[in-house]
Amino acid sequence: MKAVIDRIEGDRAVVLLGKGEARVDIPLNELPPGCREGTWLVATFEPDPIGEAKQREKIGNLIDKLKNKQKG
């Protein structure tokens, strides 16, 4: 998917993403060095099953803590 940096606002870049030009604010330190207004980017998204499993475990642990707190 194509994206373009529309403008820089402080420490964030306003990026227009895809054909619909969805606006996404991205911290500058998350972008490749040298990016500036008008820089075109190729954006890719891919599933992260390991990250998802870790997050589900974390949320499950928080829910268990809340349930145990309500019992006691």
PyMOL Python script that loads the backbone (N, CA, C, O; Angstrom):
from pymol import cmd

cmd.read_pdbstr("""\
ATOM      1  N   MET A   1       0.844  -1.158   0.000  1.00  0.00           N
ATOM      2  CA  MET A   1       0.000   0.000   0.000  1.00  0.00           C
ATOM      3  C   MET A   1       0.901   1.236   0.000  1.00  0.00           C
ATOM      4  O   MET A   1       1.928   1.265   0.677  1.00  0.00           O
ATOM      5  N   LYS A   2       0.518   2.221  -0.740  1.00  0.00           N
ATOM      6  CA  LYS A   2       1.281   3.468  -0.820  1.00  0.00           C
ATOM      7  C   LYS A   2       0.812   4.447   0.249  1.00  0.00           C
ATOM      8  O   LYS A   2      -0.358   4.456   0.633  1.00  0.00           O
ATOM      9  N   ALA A   3       1.736   5.264   0.717  1.00  0.00           N
ATOM     10  CA  ALA A   3       1.438   6.294   1.702  1.00  0.00           C
ATOM     11  C   ALA A   3       2.341   7.484   1.417  1.00  0.00           C
ATOM     12  O   ALA A   3       3.417   7.338   0.837  1.00  0.00           O
ATOM     13  N   VAL A   4       1.892   8.654   1.828  1.00  0.00           N
ATOM     14  CA  VAL A   4       2.699   9.864   1.646  1.00  0.00           C
ATOM     15  C   VAL A   4       2.639  10.690   2.925  1.00  0.00           C
ATOM     16  O   VAL A   4       1.594  10.799   3.566  1.00  0.00           O
ATOM     17  N   ILE A   5       3.785  11.268   3.282  1.00  0.00           N
ATOM     18  CA  ILE A   5       3.818  12.162   4.434  1.00  0.00           C
ATOM     19  C   ILE A   5       3.263  13.502   3.978  1.00  0.00           C
ATOM     20  O   ILE A   5       3.872  14.204   3.170  1.00  0.00           O
ATOM     21  N   ASP A   6       2.103  13.841   4.510  1.00  0.00           N
ATOM     22  CA  ASP A   6       1.424  15.080   4.137  1.00  0.00           C
ATOM     23  C   ASP A   6       2.084  16.281   4.796  1.00  0.00           C
ATOM     24  O   ASP A   6       2.327  17.310   4.165  1.00  0.00           O
ATOM     25  N   ARG A   7       2.371  16.117   6.103  1.00  0.00           N
ATOM     26  CA  ARG A   7       3.005  17.223   6.833  1.00  0.00           C
ATOM     27  C   ARG A   7       3.594  16.693   8.134  1.00  0.00           C
ATOM     28  O   ARG A   7       3.287  15.587   8.578  1.00  0.00           O
ATOM     29  N   ILE A   8       4.448  17.518   8.730  1.00  0.00           N
ATOM     30  CA  ILE A   8       5.054  17.213  10.010  1.00  0.00           C
ATOM     31  C   ILE A   8       4.457  18.181  11.040  1.00  0.00           C
ATOM     32  O   ILE A   8       4.437  19.393  10.827  1.00  0.00           O
ATOM     33  N   GLU A   9       3.979  17.634  12.142  1.00  0.00           N
ATOM     34  CA  GLU A   9       3.438  18.446  13.232  1.00  0.00           C
ATOM     35  C   GLU A   9       4.171  18.057  14.510  1.00  0.00           C
ATOM     36  O   GLU A   9       3.844  17.054  15.144  1.00  0.00           O
ATOM     37  N   GLY A  10       5.151  18.851  14.877  1.00  0.00           N
ATOM     38  CA  GLY A  10       5.947  18.546  16.065  1.00  0.00           C
ATOM     39  C   GLY A  10       6.760  17.288  15.862  1.00  0.00           C
ATOM     40  O   GLY A  10       7.585  17.216  14.951  1.00  0.00           O
ATOM     41  N   ASP A  11       6.531  16.288  16.710  1.00  0.00           N
ATOM     42  CA  ASP A  11       7.273  15.033  16.621  1.00  0.00           C
ATOM     43  C   ASP A  11       6.472  13.939  15.922  1.00  0.00           C
ATOM     44  O   ASP A  11       6.788  12.756  16.045  1.00  0.00           O
ATOM     45  N   ARG A  12       5.429  14.340  15.186  1.00  0.00           N
ATOM     46  CA  ARG A  12       4.577  13.375  14.481  1.00  0.00           C
ATOM     47  C   ARG A  12       4.452  13.731  13.008  1.00  0.00           C
ATOM     48  O   ARG A  12       4.500  14.899  12.622  1.00  0.00           O
ATOM     49  N   ALA A  13       4.291  12.697  12.202  1.00  0.00           N
ATOM     50  CA  ALA A  13       4.052  12.888  10.776  1.00  0.00           C
ATOM     51  C   ALA A  13       2.589  12.559  10.494  1.00  0.00           C
ATOM     52  O   ALA A  13       2.073  11.546  10.965  1.00  0.00           O
ATOM     53  N   VAL A  14       1.936  13.404   9.735  1.00  0.00           N
ATOM     54  CA  VAL A  14       0.577  13.127   9.275  1.00  0.00           C
ATOM     55  C   VAL A  14       0.733  12.408   7.934  1.00  0.00           C
ATOM     56  O   VAL A  14       1.180  12.992   6.947  1.00  0.00           O
ATOM     57  N   VAL A  15       0.357  11.141   7.922  1.00  0.00           N
ATOM     58  CA  VAL A  15       0.543  10.289   6.748  1.00  0.00           C
ATOM     59  C   VAL A  15      -0.809   9.981   6.138  1.00  0.00           C
ATOM     60  O   VAL A  15      -1.752   9.623   6.844  1.00  0.00           O
ATOM     61  N   LEU A  16      -0.904  10.122   4.816  1.00  0.00           N
ATOM     62  CA  LEU A  16      -2.119   9.758   4.091  1.00  0.00           C
ATOM     63  C   LEU A  16      -1.893   8.374   3.516  1.00  0.00           C
ATOM     64  O   LEU A  16      -0.955   8.151   2.750  1.00  0.00           O
ATOM     65  N   LEU A  17      -2.761   7.444   3.893  1.00  0.00           N
ATOM     66  CA  LEU A  17      -2.546   6.030   3.632  1.00  0.00           C
ATOM     67  C   LEU A  17      -3.560   5.474   2.646  1.00  0.00           C
ATOM     68  O   LEU A  17      -4.767   5.628   2.833  1.00  0.00           O
ATOM     69  N   GLY A  18      -3.075   4.839   1.612  1.00  0.00           N
ATOM     70  CA  GLY A  18      -3.928   4.140   0.660  1.00  0.00           C
ATOM     71  C   GLY A  18      -4.682   5.054  -0.288  1.00  0.00           C
ATOM     72  O   GLY A  18      -4.529   6.276  -0.268  1.00  0.00           O
ATOM     73  N   LYS A  19      -5.510   4.418  -1.126  1.00  0.00           N
ATOM     74  CA  LYS A  19      -6.272   5.161  -2.132  1.00  0.00           C
ATOM     75  C   LYS A  19      -7.260   6.136  -1.504  1.00  0.00           C
ATOM     76  O   LYS A  19      -7.514   7.208  -2.054  1.00  0.00           O
ATOM     77  N   GLY A  20      -7.815   5.767  -0.357  1.00  0.00           N
ATOM     78  CA  GLY A  20      -8.768   6.637   0.324  1.00  0.00           C
ATOM     79  C   GLY A  20      -8.094   7.726   1.128  1.00  0.00           C
ATOM     80  O   GLY A  20      -8.765   8.577   1.714  1.00  0.00           O
ATOM     81  N   GLU A  21      -6.785   7.708   1.161  1.00  0.00           N
ATOM     82  CA  GLU A  21      -5.980   8.689   1.887  1.00  0.00           C
ATOM     83  C   GLU A  21      -6.418   8.844   3.340  1.00  0.00           C
ATOM     84  O   GLU A  21      -6.621   9.956   3.829  1.00  0.00           O
ATOM     85  N   ALA A  22      -6.560   7.704   4.019  1.00  0.00           N
ATOM     86  CA  ALA A  22      -6.879   7.739   5.445  1.00  0.00           C
ATOM     87  C   ALA A  22      -5.737   8.431   6.177  1.00  0.00           C
ATOM     88  O   ALA A  22      -4.564   8.168   5.912  1.00  0.00           O
ATOM     89  N   ARG A  23      -6.088   9.305   7.088  1.00  0.00           N
ATOM     90  CA  ARG A  23      -5.080  10.071   7.848  1.00  0.00           C
ATOM     91  C   ARG A  23      -4.607   9.229   9.035  1.00  0.00           C
ATOM     92  O   ARG A  23      -5.412   8.719   9.813  1.00  0.00           O
ATOM     93  N   VAL A  24      -3.298   9.099   9.154  1.00  0.00           N
ATOM     94  CA  VAL A  24      -2.694   8.378  10.268  1.00  0.00           C
ATOM     95  C   VAL A  24      -1.559   9.226  10.812  1.00  0.00           C
ATOM     96  O   VAL A  24      -0.689   9.657  10.056  1.00  0.00           O
ATOM     97  N   ASP A  25      -1.559   9.471  12.119  1.00  0.00           N
ATOM     98  CA  ASP A  25      -0.462  10.200  12.760  1.00  0.00           C
ATOM     99  C   ASP A  25       0.555   9.175  13.260  1.00  0.00           C
ATOM    100  O   ASP A  25       0.217   8.259  14.010  1.00  0.00           O
ATOM    101  N   ILE A  26       1.801   9.344  12.833  1.00  0.00           N
ATOM    102  CA  ILE A  26       2.858   8.399  13.185  1.00  0.00           C
ATOM    103  C   ILE A  26       4.013   9.168  13.812  1.00  0.00           C
ATOM    104  O   ILE A  26       4.443  10.187  13.270  1.00  0.00           O
ATOM    105  N   PRO A  27       4.528   8.687  14.961  1.00  0.00           N
ATOM    106  CA  PRO A  27       5.692   9.341  15.548  1.00  0.00           C
ATOM    107  C   PRO A  27       6.865   9.317  14.552  1.00  0.00           C
ATOM    108  O   PRO A  27       7.117   8.302  13.902  1.00  0.00           O
ATOM    109  N   LEU A  28       7.561  10.426  14.447  1.00  0.00           N
ATOM    110  CA  LEU A  28       8.677  10.515  13.504  1.00  0.00           C
ATOM    111  C   LEU A  28       9.730   9.442  13.756  1.00  0.00           C
ATOM    112  O   LEU A  28      10.348   8.941  12.817  1.00  0.00           O
ATOM    113  N   ASN A  29       9.935   9.089  15.033  1.00  0.00           N
ATOM    114  CA  ASN A  29      10.965   8.094  15.322  1.00  0.00           C
ATOM    115  C   ASN A  29      10.576   6.686  14.870  1.00  0.00           C
ATOM    116  O   ASN A  29      11.401   5.775  14.935  1.00  0.00           O
ATOM    117  N   GLU A  30       9.337   6.491  14.414  1.00  0.00           N
ATOM    118  CA  GLU A  30       8.897   5.210  13.879  1.00  0.00           C
ATOM    119  C   GLU A  30       9.080   5.134  12.354  1.00  0.00           C
ATOM    120  O   GLU A  30       8.896   4.075  11.755  1.00  0.00           O
ATOM    121  N   LEU A  31       9.438   6.248  11.744  1.00  0.00           N
ATOM    122  CA  LEU A  31       9.628   6.302  10.294  1.00  0.00           C
ATOM    123  C   LEU A  31      11.114   6.193   9.952  1.00  0.00           C
ATOM    124  O   LEU A  31      11.964   6.472  10.798  1.00  0.00           O
ATOM    125  N   PRO A  32      11.431   5.791   8.723  1.00  0.00           N
ATOM    126  CA  PRO A  32      12.835   5.705   8.320  1.00  0.00           C
ATOM    127  C   PRO A  32      13.519   7.076   8.402  1.00  0.00           C
ATOM    128  O   PRO A  32      12.875   8.105   8.200  1.00  0.00           O
ATOM    129  N   PRO A  33      14.807   7.087   8.696  1.00  0.00           N
ATOM    130  CA  PRO A  33      15.543   8.358   8.751  1.00  0.00           C
ATOM    131  C   PRO A  33      15.439   9.120   7.427  1.00  0.00           C
ATOM    132  O   PRO A  33      15.406   8.516   6.354  1.00  0.00           O
ATOM    133  N   GLY A  34      15.390  10.422   7.515  1.00  0.00           N
ATOM    134  CA  GLY A  34      15.372  11.260   6.322  1.00  0.00           C
ATOM    135  C   GLY A  34      13.996  11.548   5.759  1.00  0.00           C
ATOM    136  O   GLY A  34      13.875  12.286   4.782  1.00  0.00           O
ATOM    137  N   CYS A  35      12.953  10.980   6.355  1.00  0.00           N
ATOM    138  CA  CYS A  35      11.602  11.243   5.867  1.00  0.00           C
ATOM    139  C   CYS A  35      11.242  12.702   6.141  1.00  0.00           C
ATOM    140  O   CYS A  35      11.624  13.279   7.159  1.00  0.00           O
ATOM    141  N   ARG A  36      10.500  13.276   5.203  1.00  0.00           N
ATOM    142  CA  ARG A  36      10.041  14.662   5.355  1.00  0.00           C
ATOM    143  C   ARG A  36       8.721  14.810   4.606  1.00  0.00           C
ATOM    144  O   ARG A  36       8.236  13.857   3.996  1.00  0.00           O
ATOM    145  N   GLU A  37       8.149  15.995   4.655  1.00  0.00           N
ATOM    146  CA  GLU A  37       6.895  16.236   3.930  1.00  0.00           C
ATOM    147  C   GLU A  37       7.089  15.889   2.462  1.00  0.00           C
ATOM    148  O   GLU A  37       8.080  16.282   1.847  1.00  0.00           O
ATOM    149  N   GLY A  38       6.144  15.157   1.911  1.00  0.00           N
ATOM    150  CA  GLY A  38       6.215  14.766   0.508  1.00  0.00           C
ATOM    151  C   GLY A  38       6.895  13.426   0.270  1.00  0.00           C
ATOM    152  O   GLY A  38       6.881  12.928  -0.856  1.00  0.00           O
ATOM    153  N   THR A  39       7.491  12.827   1.302  1.00  0.00           N
ATOM    154  CA  THR A  39       8.130  11.518   1.146  1.00  0.00           C
ATOM    155  C   THR A  39       7.065  10.450   0.931  1.00  0.00           C
ATOM    156  O   THR A  39       6.093  10.371   1.681  1.00  0.00           O
ATOM    157  N   TRP A  40       7.254   9.634  -0.095  1.00  0.00           N
ATOM    158  CA  TRP A  40       6.355   8.517  -0.365  1.00  0.00           C
ATOM    159  C   TRP A  40       6.901   7.274   0.319  1.00  0.00           C
ATOM    160  O   TRP A  40       8.111   7.054   0.367  1.00  0.00           O
ATOM    161  N   LEU A  41       5.996   6.472   0.842  1.00  0.00           N
ATOM    162  CA  LEU A  41       6.360   5.262   1.572  1.00  0.00           C
ATOM    163  C   LEU A  41       5.571   4.079   1.037  1.00  0.00           C
ATOM    164  O   LEU A  41       4.494   4.239   0.462  1.00  0.00           O
ATOM    165  N   VAL A  42       6.116   2.906   1.232  1.00  0.00           N
ATOM    166  CA  VAL A  42       5.377   1.672   0.977  1.00  0.00           C
ATOM    167  C   VAL A  42       5.036   1.099   2.341  1.00  0.00           C
ATOM    168  O   VAL A  42       5.931   0.792   3.129  1.00  0.00           O
ATOM    169  N   ALA A  43       3.743   0.952   2.626  1.00  0.00           N
ATOM    170  CA  ALA A  43       3.285   0.452   3.920  1.00  0.00           C
ATOM    171  C   ALA A  43       2.794  -0.983   3.756  1.00  0.00           C
ATOM    172  O   ALA A  43       2.039  -1.290   2.834  1.00  0.00           O
ATOM    173  N   THR A  44       3.226  -1.846   4.648  1.00  0.00           N
ATOM    174  CA  THR A  44       2.767  -3.230   4.631  1.00  0.00           C
ATOM    175  C   THR A  44       2.275  -3.605   6.021  1.00  0.00           C
ATOM    176  O   THR A  44       2.779  -3.107   7.029  1.00  0.00           O
ATOM    177  N   PHE A  45       1.307  -4.469   6.059  1.00  0.00           N
ATOM    178  CA  PHE A  45       0.768  -4.993   7.306  1.00  0.00           C
ATOM    179  C   PHE A  45       0.779  -6.502   7.203  1.00  0.00           C
ATOM    180  O   PHE A  45       0.430  -7.066   6.165  1.00  0.00           O
ATOM    181  N   GLU A  46       1.179  -7.155   8.277  1.00  0.00           N
ATOM    182  CA  GLU A  46       1.152  -8.608   8.301  1.00  0.00           C
ATOM    183  C   GLU A  46       0.762  -9.071   9.695  1.00  0.00           C
ATOM    184  O   GLU A  46       1.062  -8.400  10.682  1.00  0.00           O
ATOM    185  N   PRO A  47       0.098 -10.210   9.780  1.00  0.00           N
ATOM    186  CA  PRO A  47      -0.306 -10.716  11.088  1.00  0.00           C
ATOM    187  C   PRO A  47       0.917 -11.004  11.972  1.00  0.00           C
ATOM    188  O   PRO A  47       1.985 -11.368  11.481  1.00  0.00           O
ATOM    189  N   ASP A  48       0.734 -10.832  13.275  1.00  0.00           N
ATOM    190  CA  ASP A  48       1.774 -11.118  14.261  1.00  0.00           C
ATOM    191  C   ASP A  48       1.180 -12.074  15.298  1.00  0.00           C
ATOM    192  O   ASP A  48       0.757 -11.640  16.370  1.00  0.00           O
ATOM    193  N   PRO A  49       1.147 -13.374  14.983  1.00  0.00           N
ATOM    194  CA  PRO A  49       0.500 -14.325  15.888  1.00  0.00           C
ATOM    195  C   PRO A  49       1.178 -14.407  17.256  1.00  0.00           C
ATOM    196  O   PRO A  49       0.498 -14.629  18.258  1.00  0.00           O
ATOM    197  N   ILE A  50       2.480 -14.237  17.320  1.00  0.00           N
ATOM    198  CA  ILE A  50       3.182 -14.291  18.602  1.00  0.00           C
ATOM    199  C   ILE A  50       2.799 -13.082  19.453  1.00  0.00           C
ATOM    200  O   ILE A  50       2.495 -13.226  20.637  1.00  0.00           O
ATOM    201  N   GLY A  51       2.811 -11.894  18.852  1.00  0.00           N
ATOM    202  CA  GLY A  51       2.407 -10.686  19.568  1.00  0.00           C
ATOM    203  C   GLY A  51       0.959 -10.767  20.027  1.00  0.00           C
ATOM    204  O   GLY A  51       0.622 -10.341  21.131  1.00  0.00           O
ATOM    205  N   GLU A  52       0.112 -11.315  19.173  1.00  0.00           N
ATOM    206  CA  GLU A  52      -1.304 -11.452  19.526  1.00  0.00           C
ATOM    207  C   GLU A  52      -1.483 -12.403  20.709  1.00  0.00           C
ATOM    208  O   GLU A  52      -2.254 -12.116  21.624  1.00  0.00           O
ATOM    209  N   ALA A  53      -0.780 -13.522  20.692  1.00  0.00           N
ATOM    210  CA  ALA A  53      -0.882 -14.494  21.784  1.00  0.00           C
ATOM    211  C   ALA A  53      -0.402 -13.882  23.098  1.00  0.00           C
ATOM    212  O   ALA A  53      -1.017 -14.100  24.142  1.00  0.00           O
ATOM    213  N   LYS A  54       0.686 -13.122  23.057  1.00  0.00           N
ATOM    214  CA  LYS A  54       1.197 -12.470  24.267  1.00  0.00           C
ATOM    215  C   LYS A  54       0.176 -11.474  24.812  1.00  0.00           C
ATOM    216  O   LYS A  54      -0.042 -11.403  26.021  1.00  0.00           O
ATOM    217  N   GLN A  55      -0.441 -10.713  23.927  1.00  0.00           N
ATOM    218  CA  GLN A  55      -1.428  -9.720  24.360  1.00  0.00           C
ATOM    219  C   GLN A  55      -2.659 -10.397  24.945  1.00  0.00           C
ATOM    220  O   GLN A  55      -3.204  -9.940  25.950  1.00  0.00           O
ATOM    221  N   ARG A  56      -3.101 -11.488  24.318  1.00  0.00           N
ATOM    222  CA  ARG A  56      -4.261 -12.223  24.843  1.00  0.00           C
ATOM    223  C   ARG A  56      -3.962 -12.779  26.233  1.00  0.00           C
ATOM    224  O   ARG A  56      -4.821 -12.758  27.114  1.00  0.00           O
ATOM    225  N   GLU A  57      -2.733 -13.278  26.425  1.00  0.00           N
ATOM    226  CA  GLU A  57      -2.333 -13.804  27.730  1.00  0.00           C
ATOM    227  C   GLU A  57      -2.320 -12.680  28.775  1.00  0.00           C
ATOM    228  O   GLU A  57      -2.793 -12.858  29.898  1.00  0.00           O
ATOM    229  N   LYS A  58      -1.782 -11.546  28.395  1.00  0.00           N
ATOM    230  CA  LYS A  58      -1.725 -10.398  29.303  1.00  0.00           C
ATOM    231  C   LYS A  58      -3.127  -9.968  29.728  1.00  0.00           C
ATOM    232  O   LYS A  58      -3.380  -9.721  30.907  1.00  0.00           O
ATOM    233  N   ILE A  59      -4.031  -9.883  28.761  1.00  0.00           N
ATOM    234  CA  ILE A  59      -5.408  -9.485  29.052  1.00  0.00           C
ATOM    235  C   ILE A  59      -6.097 -10.534  29.919  1.00  0.00           C
ATOM    236  O   ILE A  59      -6.835 -10.196  30.844  1.00  0.00           O
ATOM    237  N   GLY A  60      -5.851 -11.807  29.616  1.00  0.00           N
ATOM    238  CA  GLY A  60      -6.424 -12.889  30.422  1.00  0.00           C
ATOM    239  C   GLY A  60      -5.960 -12.818  31.872  1.00  0.00           C
ATOM    240  O   GLY A  60      -6.745 -13.037  32.795  1.00  0.00           O
ATOM    241  N   ASN A  61      -4.679 -12.513  32.068  1.00  0.00           N
ATOM    242  CA  ASN A  61      -4.147 -12.376  33.427  1.00  0.00           C
ATOM    243  C   ASN A  61      -4.795 -11.210  34.161  1.00  0.00           C
ATOM    244  O   ASN A  61      -5.109 -11.317  35.347  1.00  0.00           O
ATOM    245  N   LEU A  62      -4.996 -10.102  33.463  1.00  0.00           N
ATOM    246  CA  LEU A  62      -5.653  -8.943  34.083  1.00  0.00           C
ATOM    247  C   LEU A  62      -7.092  -9.269  34.466  1.00  0.00           C
ATOM    248  O   LEU A  62      -7.555  -8.876  35.537  1.00  0.00           O
ATOM    249  N   ILE A  63      -7.794  -9.979  33.604  1.00  0.00           N
ATOM    250  CA  ILE A  63      -9.174 -10.372  33.904  1.00  0.00           C
ATOM    251  C   ILE A  63      -9.207 -11.293  35.119  1.00  0.00           C
ATOM    252  O   ILE A  63     -10.071 -11.147  35.983  1.00  0.00           O
ATOM    253  N   ASP A  64      -8.269 -12.246  35.193  1.00  0.00           N
ATOM    254  CA  ASP A  64      -8.201 -13.142  36.353  1.00  0.00           C
ATOM    255  C   ASP A  64      -7.955 -12.358  37.643  1.00  0.00           C
ATOM    256  O   ASP A  64      -8.569 -12.646  38.670  1.00  0.00           O
ATOM    257  N   LYS A  65      -7.054 -11.363  37.593  1.00  0.00           N
ATOM    258  CA  LYS A  65      -6.780 -10.542  38.772  1.00  0.00           C
ATOM    259  C   LYS A  65      -8.034  -9.790  39.217  1.00  0.00           C
ATOM    260  O   LYS A  65      -8.316  -9.694  40.411  1.00  0.00           O
ATOM    261  N   LEU A  66      -8.776  -9.262  38.256  1.00  0.00           N
ATOM    262  CA  LEU A  66     -10.011  -8.546  38.587  1.00  0.00           C
ATOM    263  C   LEU A  66     -11.046  -9.471  39.205  1.00  0.00           C
ATOM    264  O   LEU A  66     -11.717  -9.099  40.168  1.00  0.00           O
ATOM    265  N   LYS A  67     -11.180 -10.678  38.656  1.00  0.00           N
ATOM    266  CA  LYS A  67     -12.132 -11.651  39.198  1.00  0.00           C
ATOM    267  C   LYS A  67     -11.758 -12.029  40.627  1.00  0.00           C
ATOM    268  O   LYS A  67     -12.621 -12.107  41.501  1.00  0.00           O
ATOM    269  N   ASN A  68     -10.459 -12.264  40.862  1.00  0.00           N
ATOM    270  CA  ASN A  68     -10.002 -12.646  42.202  1.00  0.00           C
ATOM    271  C   ASN A  68     -10.170 -11.503  43.192  1.00  0.00           C
ATOM    272  O   ASN A  68     -10.458 -11.734  44.367  1.00  0.00           O
ATOM    273  N   LYS A  69      -9.993 -10.278  42.726  1.00  0.00           N
ATOM    274  CA  LYS A  69     -10.147  -9.102  43.593  1.00  0.00           C
ATOM    275  C   LYS A  69     -11.604  -8.957  44.030  1.00  0.00           C
ATOM    276  O   LYS A  69     -11.884  -8.604  45.176  1.00  0.00           O
ATOM    277  N   GLN A  70     -12.533  -9.234  43.102  1.00  0.00           N
ATOM    278  CA  GLN A  70     -13.960  -9.118  43.419  1.00  0.00           C
ATOM    279  C   GLN A  70     -14.400 -10.195  44.412  1.00  0.00           C
ATOM    280  O   GLN A  70     -15.317  -9.969  45.202  1.00  0.00           O
ATOM    281  N   LYS A  71     -13.749 -11.369  44.378  1.00  0.00           N
ATOM    282  CA  LYS A  71     -14.098 -12.454  45.291  1.00  0.00           C
ATOM    283  C   LYS A  71     -13.614 -12.148  46.712  1.00  0.00           C
ATOM    284  O   LYS A  71     -14.245 -12.535  47.695  1.00  0.00           O
ATOM    285  N   GLY A  72     -12.484 -11.448  46.796  1.00  0.00           N
ATOM    286  CA  GLY A  72     -11.866 -11.232  48.114  1.00  0.00           C
ATOM    287  C   GLY A  72     -12.170  -9.919  48.627  1.00  0.00           C
ATOM    288  O   GLY A  72     -11.733  -9.567  49.722  1.00  0.00           O
TER     289      GLY A  72
END
""", "prot")
cmd.dss("prot")
cmd.show_as("cartoon", "prot")
cmd.util.cbc("prot")
cmd.orient("prot")
